[in-house]
Structures are given as C-alpha cells and as structure tokens.
C-alpha cells in the first residue's frame, strides 16, 4: 500500500463518525425525543443541522416553602412596624378610593357625551363627516381606556389588606 492511502483510510473513517454519533432527534413542541415511533404518533418534526443537548432543570421546591420565601423581605431590608404598615395601607386605600371615584365620574361624563355612539355634531362636522367619525372613535377609545383604568384601580384595591377595625 502506498503511504498516502494509509493516511486517507483513517481520515475517511473519522469523517463518517459524526453521522453515527447521534440518532435522529425529534422536536415535539418544547420536548425532544429520539424515539421514532413516539415522534410519529405525536407528529414531531426532525431536528436538522447539529447536535442537540437537553439538560433537565431542577424541580421547584414545595409550594408552601416557595410562598413563604416570597413573602419574606430580603435580608438587611428595613423592618416596618405593623402599626406603620397599617397606616400606609390605609393611606393607599384612601388615595385609590378617591382615584376610583374620579375615574367613575369621568366615565359617566364620557358615556353621556358619547350618547350611545351618536354624539351631537359640532360646527365643522356637519360638512366634514370624517371629522365626526374620528371624534366618535376617539371618544370610544377614551371610554375603553377609562374602563381599563377603573379595572386597574379596583385590582389594586383588592390587593390591599382589608381595612383595620379600631
């Protein structure tokens, strides 16, 4: 044998190794499998263009310990006394309730002006119907935005602890 062919034989064998190194891998949504029959049943797609490495993540701790950890403040943070916290919650509730009243009053005004989608035409809108339509759509958007604000304020009020009874 020639010395060149002796060198080419191992190179040819090495070139074919990556093809044998990994089976076909199928992707089924966020899961991967190399089981062809399971992949066919689930309608998975073949992964092309490289090796796939899947590392299993750690399982989350029990629900009770994770909620307890979420409630605690980080170490080194200032401690707020219960009385002070109740006062802050009371102030927040008062501010949110006044904002809710303002938003609800504004909603009543917007709905009255909107007049079920047929507000009164203003001066130049008699000749320019598109101007009227633009104003009506802007009114509708303002109503929807205000409804969203009201819902957000109500959500925030729901998150506050119930008011303390002295």
N, C-alpha and C positions, 0 to 999 in steps of 0.2 A: 504494500500500500504506500501511496505517496504521503509525505508528511502533511501536506495541505488537507487531504481528505480526512486524516486522523483528527485534525483540529476542527473541521467542519461538522463531523458527526456529533460531538458533544454539544456544539452550538445549536444544531438542529433539534436535538433532544430538549435542550433548555428552552428553546423558543416555543415548544409545544406544551411545556409545563403549566403556564398560566391558564390555559384552557381547561386543564384538569384540576386546578387548584380550588375552584369553587363551582358548585352546581348552579343551575339557574335559580334566580331569586325572583319571587313574585310579590308585587305590592297589592295589598288589599286595603285600600283606604290609608289608615295610619299604621297598619300592621304589615309585617313582612313574613313570608314563609318560603321554604324550599320544597314543600310537599306539593307536587304537581297535581295530584288528584283533588286535594283540598282546594287548591288555587282554581282549578277548573270549576268546581262546584260553586265557589263564591264569585266567580267572574273576575279574578285578579289579573293584573297586567304584568308582563315580564319586564324586569328592570334591565335596562341596557346601559352599556358604557361604563363599566367599572365595578369594583367590588363594593359590597355593602357590609358595614359593620353595625350591628344593633347592640346597644348596651341597655340592659334593663335598669330602670330607675329604682330608687328606694321607695318603699311603700310609705305613705304618710302615717304618722302616729295616730293613736286612737283619737276619736273626735273629742272626748272630754278634755284630754290634755292639750289639744290644739286650741280649743276655745278658751281655756284658762290662760294659755300663754298669750293669746291675742288680747285679752282684757287687761293684763298687767302692763304697766308702763315700763319703759326701758330702764335699766339700772342707771342711777345717777340723775334721773329727772326729778325736778322739784315735786314734793308731795303737797297736794292741795287738800286742805281740811274739808271735811264733809259739809260743814256749815257754809264755807266759801263756795264750794261746788254747787250747793243747792241755790245759793244766791245768784250765781252765774247762770244756772239753768233757768231760774225764774226770770232773770233779765232777758235771756234769749227767747223765752216763751212770750214775754210781753212784746218784744220787738217783732217777732214773727207774727203774732196775732194782729198787731197794728198793720203790718205789711199785707197780711191776708185781707183785712178789711178794706184797705186801699185798693188792692187788686180786684176784689169782688165788686167794689163800687165802680171802678173803671170798666169792668166787664159789663155791668148793667148799662153804663153810658154808651159803650161801643155797640152793644146789641140794639139799643134804642136807635142810635144813629144809623145802623146798618139796615134796620127796618125789613128783616127777612130777605135780604138780598136786593131790595129795591129802595135804596136811599133817595132822598129828594135830589133832583138835579140842580147843580149850581149854574150860575150865569153862562159861562162859555161852553158848558157841557151840552146845552140844548142844540148847538150847532156841531159839536165835535163829540160824537157818541163814543169814540175810542177813549177819549179822556175820561168819560164817565165810567167805562168798563175798567180802566186802570185804577181809578179811585175805589171802585167796588172791590176789586181783587186785593188792593192794599188794605182795605177795611177788614176783609175776610182774613188776611194774614195776621193783622193786628189782633183780631179776636182769638185766633188759634194760638198765637204767641202768649197772649194774656192767660188763656186757659192752661197752657203749659206752665206758666209762672205760678198760677194758683195751685196746680197739682204739686209742683216742686215745694212750695211753702208748706202745703199740707203734709208732704212726706217728711220734711224737716221737723215739723211739729210732732209727728208720730214717732220720730227717733228720740225725742227728749223724754226723760223720765217723767212720770206723772207728777203734777204739782204737789208739793208737801202740804199737808193739812196741819196748821199750828195748833 
